[in-house]
Amino acid sequence: MTIIGKGLRIDTWSTNAFGNVGCTQATFDFFDNDYKDRHSSIICPDGPGPGVYYSAGGPAGWYQHGTEVCNYWLKIDGYPCAEIRQ
C-alpha cells in the first residue's frame, strides 16, 4: 500500500500484491465515522506465471484525523492498514 499526500489529504492511494491467483480485485477500505470502501475493476494477469497486481483506485481527498485506511485483494493474503494523521 502506498499513500502520497500531506497532512489529512490523500493525493494518491495505490496497492499492489504478488501472486498467481488468476483474476482478482483490490478493495480500498476506510473507517472514519463508519465503514466505507471502493473496489477496483477486475484485474487479470497478462501471463501464466506469478506476477504483480496493481491498482491506483484508492479515493483521493480529505480525511478526518485518525481515519484508518486499509487494502485487501480477493484470493490474496494480507490486509495492510495506515492511520491518517496531521
Secondary structure, DSSP 8 states (H G I E B T S, - for coil): -EEEEETTEEEEEEEEEEE--SSB-EEEEEESSSEEEEE---B--SSSS-EEEEE-----EE--TT-EEEEEETTB----EEE---
